[in-house]
Amino acid sequence: MCLGVPGAIESIYDERGVRMAVVDFGGATKAVCLVYAPEADLGDYVIVHAGFAIAVLDTEAAHAALAMWAAIDATVTPEHAGSNGTER
């Protein structure tokens, strides 16, 4: 199963000829390769999978996706985080 996470581009830079970005995921930032989303620009929201931006989102879609992530986060309690339903 693949998981793409939405984030906002904070800065763009070149790393040895590869276009890269610092992407903010709700407070956590990560270096992301923009080779598969060359149209991505500063302030855009992108879907990131395995360190690569794979799509640019419009602002409305990005906010909807982030709201869903927040709703999921709100339902996870510390005692269930990382649990697969088995006793340890």
Summary of the structure (lengths in Angstrom):
residues: 88
radius of gyration: 15.1
end to end distance: 25.1
largest distance: 49.0
contacts: 215
relative contact order: 0.19
helix: 19%
strand: 41%
